[in-house]
Amino acid sequence: MGKPTGFLEIERQDRGYDKPEARLKTWKEFVHPLPQGELTQQAARCMDCGIPYCHNGCPVNNQIPDFNNLVYREQWLAALENLQSTNNFPEFTGRVCPAPCEASCTLNIIDTPVTIKTIECQIVDKGWEEGWITPQPSPRGTGKRVAVVGSGPAGLACAQQLARAGHAPTVFEKNDRVGGLLRYGIPDFKMEKHLIDRRVRQMEAEGVIFRTNFEVGVNVSVQRLLDDYDVLVMAGGAEKPRDLEIEGRELDGIHFAMEFLTQQNRRVAGDPEDVAAPTGTLSAKGKHVVVIGGGDTGSDCIGTSNRHGAASVTQLEIMPQPPERENKLMTWPDWPLKLRTSSSHEEGCEREFAVATKRAIGSNGKIEALVCARLEWVKGEDGRMVMKEVPGSEFELKADLVLLAMGFVSPRHEGFVEQAGVDLDPRGNVKANVQDYRTTEPRIFACGDMRRGQSLVVWAIREGRQAAQAVDAYLMGASRLPR
C-alpha cells in the first residue's frame, strides 16, 4: 500500500481540459496530463483494499492497486510492465474507456474514486516517452498461420498475443487504414490516430502482417483463407446501425452517425474531400443539428458538429433523465445509471430526455423539422416499464441535419458472416462462448463486438486476448498466454 492515510489526506484531482472556446478550434486532444508530483499523490489515495472491487470493474483485470503503489513510489518502469501484462493498449483505454474500474472503486461510495484512468494513461504515455515500449517478438516460430479479420481493438489484441506466442498472424482490414472504429469512429479530439500507427509499427516488428483494402467475403473468400491459414478469427465488430423507421426517413439530411464521423476523421487524416466523402460532404456548419441517441456516439456527433460551426445542436434520448447521483446501496460496485455530461456536452448542446421521434417533415426532398412527442414510462401489466406518449405533447424541432446515433444491432451479415456459415445467437451476433471462443464451424473463432454485440474498447481488448489464448491452445494443445 502506497500511503495508508493517503485517501484521508489527499483530495481527488483529475486531468483538466482546454476551455471550450479554445478546443473548438482544433481537432487535437485537449486533456492536460497531471504533473508527475500530483499524479503520485493521486496514486497514494488507493486503499489497496483486501477485496479490490476495481479488479472486477475492469474487463481486462488490470492489477490496479499494484500499479498505483508503484506509481506512488515512482517505480515507473515496473508500473508499465504491470499494466502491459493485462492490457495491450493502455493508451487507448486511458483515453476512451468510461472507467468502470472507477465506478467500482471503494472510494466511489463517497463519490471520490481514485483517478485510475488518468494514472493508467500517464503510465503508458511515459513508457513511450522514455522508449521503454519496444517490440516483443517471439524467439521461435510455431509455423502456424492465423487469419484475423478486423483490425479494431479485438483483432489487434488477438493478433499481437498470437505473434508473441510464435504464430504468424495476418490481419485483414477492409478500410485503407488499420484501427476499425478506433480509427474512423472515435474523433481525433478524443484520441489522435498517431497512437494507433505507433502500435501498428510495434506489431509489424513483432511479426504481424497487415493487409488493408482487403474485404473478406468480397476481395477474398472465407474458404480461401481457410485453405491458406490454420485458423480464422472473426473480429469484424458490430457494424449494423440501428435505424429509425419513421415517416420521412428517406429525406435528405438524415444520416447514420458513422457516415458523419468517418468523413471528418478522414479529413483530419489528410484525405482529399472526394476520398473523405465519396457520396457527398456532410457538414454541420450553420445548420440546426439533431442527434438522436444519448450514448458516446451521440456525444461524438455533438463535439464534431460544434467544431464544424453548427447553428444549434440538440440531443434526443428516448429514456427518462437519470438521477445526477446514483443510489450507492443499490448499485455499487456495479456500473451505475446516472446523468453523465461529457466534454462535448459542455461545448454546447440542448438535451431532451423521454422524447420519441414520430416523423420527419421537409420540402424538395430535404429535412426541415422533426415531429416529436414527450414520453412517460409506466409499469405494464407484466410489471415491466413501458413507454407511453403523453397526450397533447407533440412538438416540432427545427432540423437541417439529423444524425442517428442509436447504437448497433449486430455485425453485418452480408459477405463475410454469410460465407463463414457460422451460427448466430438470437441477437444476430456470431455464436461462440467465452471459454474457447470457437464458433460452430471448425477452425473459426470469434471475439469482440462481432461475438458479444456493441460494447467498450476495453471489452474488445479482453476478448481479443482471451481468443488468442484459445487459438494458441487449439493449435498447440496447451497455451502459456494469459487470459
matplotlib code that plots the C-alpha trace (Angstrom):
import matplotlib.pyplot as plt

x = [0.0, 1.5, 0.4, -2.0, -3.6, -3.5, -7.2, -7.9, -5.4, -5.5, -8.4, -9.3, -7.9, -8.2, -6.9, -8.0, -9.2, -8.6, -11.5, -14.3, -13.7, -10.1, -10.6, -13.5, -10.9, -8.9, -9.3, -6.4, -6.7, -7.3, -6.7, -3.9, -1.9, -1.3, 2.2, 4.2, 4.2, 0.4, 0.0, 2.0, -0.2, -3.3, -1.9, -1.4, -5.2, -5.5, -6.6, -5.2, -8.5, -8.5, -11.1, -10.2, -13.5, -11.8, -10.4, -14.0, -14.9, -12.0, -12.8, -9.1, -8.5, -5.8, -3.9, -4.8, -3.7, -0.3, 0.4, -0.9, 1.6, 4.4, 3.5, 3.4, 6.9, 7.9, 8.8, 7.5, 9.1, 7.7, 4.3, 4.4, 5.3, 2.5, 0.0, 1.0, 0.8, -3.0, -3.7, -2.1, -3.2, -3.5, -3.1, -6.4, -8.3, -6.7, -8.4, -11.7, -12.7, -15.6, -13.6, -15.9, -12.9, -13.5, -17.2, -16.1, -13.5, -14.3, -13.8, -16.6, -19.0, -18.4, -18.0, -14.2, -12.7, -9.0, -8.2, -7.4, -7.9, -5.6, -2.9, -3.1, -2.9, 0.1, 2.0, 1.8, 2.5, 5.6, 6.6, 6.5, 8.3, 11.1, 11.5, 10.6, 7.9, 9.6, 8.7, 8.5, 9.0, 8.8, 12.2, 10.8, 8.1, 5.5, 4.9, 1.1, -0.6, -3.7, -6.0, -7.6, -10.4, -10.9, -8.3, -10.3, -9.1, -10.2, -8.4, -5.3, -5.1, -5.7, -3.0, -0.4, -0.8, -0.6, 2.5, 4.1, 3.2, 5.2, 2.4, 2.2, -1.0, -2.2, -4.8, -7.3, -8.9, -11.5, -10.6, -7.5, -6.1, -5.8, -7.9, -11.6, -13.8, -10.8, -9.6, -12.9, -15.4, -13.7, -13.0, -9.4, -10.2, -10.8, -7.9, -5.4, -4.6, -0.8, -1.3, -2.7, 0.1, 2.7, 1.2, 1.0, 4.7, 5.4, 3.2, 4.8, 8.2, 6.7, 5.7, 2.1, 1.2, -1.5, -3.5, -5.6, -8.2, -9.0, -12.6, -13.1, -16.2, -15.6, -11.9, -11.2, -13.5, -13.6, -12.8, -9.6, -8.5, -9.3, -7.3, -4.3, -4.4, -4.7, -7.3, -9.6, -10.6, -13.7, -13.1, -15.0, -17.1, -20.8, -21.3, -25.0, -26.6, -30.0, -32.3, -35.1, -38.2, -40.4, -42.3, -39.9, -36.8, -35.9, -35.5, -32.0, -30.2, -30.9, -27.8, -26.2, -23.7, -20.8, -21.3, -20.7, -17.9, -15.9, -15.9, -14.4, -11.8, -10.7, -10.4, -8.2, -6.1, -5.4, -7.7, -9.0, -12.7, -13.6, -12.0, -13.2, -16.8, -17.3, -21.1, -21.2, -20.0, -21.8, -21.2, -23.0, -21.8, -24.6, -27.1, -29.6, -28.4, -30.4, -28.6, -30.8, -29.2, -27.8, -24.6, -20.9, -21.5, -24.1, -21.7, -19.0, -21.5, -22.1, -18.4, -17.9, -20.9, -19.8, -16.3, -18.0, -19.8, -23.4, -26.1, -27.5, -27.2, -30.0, -29.6, -32.7, -32.8, -35.8, -35.2, -36.1, -33.4, -31.3, -30.5, -27.4, -26.2, -26.9, -28.1, -24.9, -26.6, -28.4, -25.7, -22.1, -19.8, -21.7, -21.8, -24.4, -27.2, -26.7, -26.6, -23.3, -22.2, -19.3, -16.8, -18.8, -22.0, -20.1, -19.2, -22.8, -25.9, -29.5, -30.5, -34.0, -35.0, -38.0, -38.7, -39.8, -39.3, -42.5, -41.9, -39.7, -41.0, -39.4, -39.7, -37.9, -36.7, -34.8, -35.3, -36.6, -38.0, -38.8, -42.1, -41.5, -43.6, -42.9, -43.0, -43.7, -42.6, -45.2, -45.5, -47.2, -49.4, -46.4, -44.6, -42.1, -41.6, -43.1, -43.2, -46.4, -46.9, -48.1, -51.3, -51.0, -47.2, -46.3, -43.8, -41.7, -37.9, -36.1, -33.6, -31.3, -29.2, -30.3, -27.7, -28.8, -26.6, -28.8, -26.2, -25.6, -27.8, -25.3, -22.5, -23.2, -24.3, -23.7, -20.5, -18.1, -20.5, -22.7, -19.7, -18.3, -21.5, -21.4, -24.5, -25.8, -27.2, -30.8, -29.4, -27.7, -24.2, -21.7, -22.4, -19.3, -18.7, -16.2, -14.4, -12.8, -14.3, -15.0, -17.9, -20.0, -17.6, -14.3, -11.2, -13.2, -13.1, -14.9, -14.3, -15.1, -18.3, -18.9, -19.4, -20.8, -22.5, -21.7, -19.6, -16.5, -12.9, -11.7, -14.1, -12.8, -9.2, -10.2, -11.9, -9.1, -6.6, -8.7, -9.5, -5.7, -5.2, -7.9, -6.5, -3.0, -4.3, -6.2, -3.1, -0.5, -2.5, -1.8, -1.1, 1.1, -0.7, -2.6, -6.4]
y = [0.0, 3.3, 5.5, 4.1, 7.5, 8.8, 8.6, 10.6, 13.4, 13.9, 15.1, 13.6, 15.6, 14.7, 16.0, 19.3, 20.5, 23.4, 25.8, 25.1, 28.2, 27.1, 23.4, 24.0, 25.5, 22.3, 18.6, 17.7, 16.2, 18.8, 17.0, 18.2, 15.5, 15.9, 17.0, 13.9, 15.0, 15.4, 12.1, 10.2, 11.9, 10.7, 7.1, 7.4, 7.6, 3.9, 2.0, -1.4, -3.0, -6.5, -7.2, -4.8, -4.3, -2.3, -5.6, -6.8, -3.5, -3.6, -6.1, -6.8, -7.3, -4.6, -5.0, -1.5, -1.4, -2.8, -0.2, 2.6, 1.6, 1.5, 5.0, 6.4, 5.0, 6.4, 2.9, 3.8, 1.0, -1.6, 0.1, -0.1, -3.8, -4.5, -2.5, -4.1, -7.6, -7.3, -4.6, -4.5, -0.9, 1.2, 4.4, 3.6, 2.8, 5.6, 8.0, 6.5, 4.0, 5.1, 3.7, 1.1, 0.5, 3.9, 3.1, 0.0, 1.8, 1.7, 5.5, 5.9, 5.2, 8.8, 9.9, 10.4, 7.3, 7.0, 8.6, 5.2, 6.1, 9.1, 7.1, 4.3, 6.8, 8.6, 5.3, 4.2, 7.7, 7.9, 4.5, 5.7, 9.0, 7.1, 4.5, 1.6, 0.2, -1.8, -4.8, -8.2, -10.7, -14.4, -16.1, -19.0, -19.6, -22.3, -22.4, -21.9, -19.2, -17.4, -15.0, -12.3, -10.5, -7.0, -4.5, -3.0, -3.4, -7.1, -8.0, -6.1, -7.5, -11.0, -10.7, -9.2, -12.0, -14.7, -13.2, -13.1, -16.8, -17.5, -17.8, -15.9, -13.7, -11.7, -9.0, -8.3, -4.8, -3.7, 0.0, 1.8, 2.2, -0.1, 0.5, -0.1, 2.2, 3.4, 4.9, 6.0, 6.1, 7.9, 11.6, 12.8, 15.2, 12.2, 10.0, 11.1, 8.5, 8.5, 6.4, 3.6, 4.0, 3.7, 0.4, -0.9, -0.3, -2.2, -5.1, -5.3, -5.6, -8.5, -10.3, -9.3, -8.7, -6.2, -6.3, -3.2, -2.5, -6.2, -7.1, -10.8, -12.0, -9.6, -9.5, -13.0, -15.8, -17.2, -20.6, -19.3, -18.1, -21.5, -23.1, -20.8, -20.5, -22.9, -20.8, -17.9, -15.4, -13.3, -9.9, -7.6, -5.7, -4.9, -2.5, -2.7, 0.5, 0.7, 2.6, 5.0, 3.7, 6.8, 8.6, 10.8, 8.7, 9.0, 12.8, 14.1, 15.2, 12.1, 10.1, 7.4, 8.8, 6.8, 8.3, 11.7, 10.8, 8.8, 11.6, 14.0, 11.5, 11.1, 14.9, 15.1, 12.3, 14.4, 12.7, 14.9, 15.6, 13.2, 10.4, 11.5, 12.0, 10.0, 10.2, 13.9, 16.1, 16.0, 19.3, 20.8, 24.3, 26.8, 24.0, 23.1, 19.6, 17.0, 14.0, 11.0, 8.8, 9.6, 7.4, 8.0, 8.0, 10.8, 12.7, 12.4, 13.8, 16.8, 17.6, 17.2, 19.4, 22.1, 22.1, 22.4, 25.5, 24.3, 26.9, 24.7, 21.1, 19.2, 15.7, 13.4, 10.5, 8.1, 7.2, 9.5, 11.7, 9.7, 11.0, 13.1, 10.8, 7.0, 5.1, 3.6, 1.0, -0.3, -0.1, 0.0, -1.7, -2.2, 0.3, 2.9, 4.6, 8.3, 11.5, 11.8, 15.1, 14.7, 17.3, 17.6, 18.4, 21.2, 22.7, 23.5, 21.3, 21.1, 17.8, 16.4, 13.2, 11.0, 12.1, 10.0, 11.0, 10.4, 11.7, 13.9, 16.7, 18.7, 20.0, 19.5, 16.2, 17.8, 17.6, 20.7, 19.5, 16.6, 16.0, 14.6, 13.8, 13.6, 10.1, 8.8, 5.4, 3.4, -0.2, -2.5, -5.5, -7.8, -5.4, -4.1, -0.4, 0.6, 4.0, 5.8, 9.0, 12.0, 13.2, 16.6, 16.7, 16.8, 19.5, 20.4, 20.6, 22.5, 20.2, 20.7, 17.7, 14.6, 12.1, 8.7, 7.5, 4.8, 2.1, -1.0, -4.1, -6.8, -7.5, -7.0, -10.4, -9.9, -11.3, -12.4, -13.7, -15.5, -17.1, -18.3, -20.3, -19.9, -20.0, -16.7, -16.1, -14.6, -11.1, -11.8, -11.9, -14.7, -17.6, -18.5, -19.0, -17.3, -20.5, -21.3, -18.6, -21.3, -20.9, -23.7, -24.1, -25.9, -23.7, -20.5, -18.4, -15.2, -12.3, -8.7, -6.9, -9.5, -12.0, -10.0, -7.2, -3.5, -2.8, -1.0, -0.9, -2.5, -5.4, -5.9, -6.0, -8.6, -10.8, -10.5, -11.6, -14.5, -15.6, -15.6, -17.9, -20.2, -20.3, -21.0, -23.8, -25.2, -25.1, -26.3, -28.4, -26.0, -22.3, -20.2, -17.0, -15.2, -14.9]
z = [0.0, -1.1, 1.8, 4.4, 5.1, 1.6, 1.0, 4.1, 3.4, -0.4, -2.4, -5.8, -8.7, -12.3, -15.6, -16.8, -20.2, -22.6, -22.3, -24.8, -26.9, -27.4, -28.1, -30.5, -32.9, -33.2, -33.8, -31.4, -27.9, -25.3, -22.0, -19.7, -18.0, -14.3, -13.2, -12.0, -8.4, -8.4, -10.1, -7.4, -4.8, -6.6, -6.7, -2.9, -2.4, -3.4, -0.3, -1.5, -0.5, 0.8, -1.9, -4.8, -6.4, -9.2, -10.5, -11.1, -12.7, -15.1, -18.0, -18.6, -14.9, -14.6, -11.3, -10.2, -6.6, -7.7, -10.3, -8.1, -5.4, -8.0, -9.3, -5.7, -5.3, -8.7, -10.0, -13.4, -15.5, -13.1, -13.2, -17.0, -17.0, -14.6, -16.7, -20.0, -18.5, -18.7, -21.3, -24.8, -25.4, -22.3, -24.3, -26.0, -22.8, -20.9, -23.3, -24.4, -21.7, -19.4, -16.5, -14.9, -12.6, -11.0, -10.6, -8.6, -6.5, -2.8, -2.6, -5.1, -2.3, -1.3, -5.0, -4.9, -6.6, -7.3, -10.7, -12.1, -15.8, -15.5, -13.8, -16.4, -19.3, -17.9, -17.1, -20.7, -22.1, -20.0, -21.2, -24.8, -24.0, -22.2, -25.0, -22.7, -25.1, -27.8, -30.0, -28.2, -31.0, -30.1, -30.1, -32.0, -34.6, -34.5, -38.2, -37.6, -39.6, -38.4, -40.3, -38.1, -39.9, -38.5, -37.1, -34.3, -30.7, -30.5, -33.7, -32.8, -29.3, -30.6, -33.4, -31.0, -28.5, -31.2, -32.6, -29.2, -28.9, -32.0, -34.6, -37.8, -37.8, -40.7, -40.0, -42.8, -42.8, -45.4, -45.0, -46.2, -42.6, -39.6, -36.5, -37.2, -35.2, -33.2, -36.5, -38.1, -35.3, -32.5, -33.2, -33.1, -30.3, -28.1, -29.4, -32.0, -34.6, -34.4, -31.3, -33.5, -36.1, -33.3, -32.1, -35.7, -36.2, -33.0, -34.1, -37.5, -35.8, -33.8, -37.0, -37.5, -41.2, -42.1, -45.3, -45.8, -48.5, -48.2, -47.5, -46.7, -48.4, -51.3, -52.3, -51.0, -49.9, -46.4, -47.9, -49.5, -46.1, -44.5, -47.3, -46.6, -42.8, -39.9, -38.1, -38.9, -36.2, -36.8, -35.1, -37.5, -35.0, -34.8, -37.7, -38.5, -37.1, -35.5, -37.9, -37.2, -39.0, -39.3, -41.9, -43.9, -43.2, -46.9, -46.7, -47.5, -44.3, -42.2, -41.8, -39.6, -37.2, -38.6, -42.0, -40.4, -38.1, -40.6, -43.1, -40.5, -39.4, -43.0, -43.4, -40.3, -41.7, -44.8, -47.3, -50.1, -50.0, -52.8, -50.8, -47.4, -48.7, -51.9, -51.7, -50.8, -48.0, -44.6, -42.8, -39.7, -40.4, -39.9, -39.5, -36.8, -35.9, -34.1, -32.7, -31.8, -29.2, -25.8, -25.8, -26.6, -30.3, -29.9, -27.8, -30.5, -33.1, -30.8, -30.4, -34.2, -35.0, -32.7, -34.3, -37.7, -36.5, -36.1, -35.5, -32.8, -31.5, -29.8, -28.5, -28.1, -25.7, -25.5, -21.9, -18.9, -17.5, -15.0, -11.5, -11.0, -8.3, -8.1, -5.1, -3.9, -1.7, -4.8, -7.4, -6.1, -7.2, -10.5, -13.3, -12.2, -14.2, -13.6, -15.6, -17.5, -19.0, -21.5, -22.6, -25.8, -24.0, -22.2, -25.5, -26.3, -26.6, -25.6, -24.1, -24.3, -22.3, -22.6, -26.2, -29.2, -32.8, -34.7, -38.2, -40.3, -42.5, -45.2, -48.7, -52.0, -50.6, -47.7, -44.0, -42.3, -39.0, -36.7, -35.1, -31.6, -28.5, -24.8, -23.1, -19.7, -18.5, -16.7, -15.4, -17.8, -17.0, -16.7, -14.3, -16.9, -17.6, -20.9, -22.7, -23.2, -25.2, -23.2, -24.8, -26.5, -26.1, -29.7, -30.8, -33.8, -33.7, -36.5, -38.1, -41.1, -40.2, -38.3, -37.0, -35.9, -33.0, -31.6, -31.4, -33.4, -33.6, -34.8, -37.2, -40.9, -42.2, -45.9, -47.3, -44.6, -41.9, -44.5, -46.2, -42.9, -42.4, -38.6, -36.3, -34.9, -31.5, -31.0, -31.4, -34.7, -33.3, -34.1, -31.7, -29.6, -25.8, -23.7, -22.7, -26.1, -28.4, -31.1, -33.5, -34.8, -37.8, -37.4, -37.3, -37.0, -33.8, -32.9, -30.5, -29.7, -30.8, -33.6, -30.8, -27.9, -29.6, -29.4, -26.3, -25.0, -26.3, -23.1, -23.5, -27.1, -25.8, -23.2, -25.8, -28.3, -25.6, -24.5, -28.0, -28.7, -25.7, -27.0, -30.5, -29.1, -27.0, -30.1, -32.3, -29.7, -27.3, -24.4, -24.0, -21.9, -22.9, -20.1, -20.3]

ax = plt.figure().add_subplot(projection="3d")
ax.plot(x, y, z, "-o")
ax.set_aspect("equal")
plt.show()
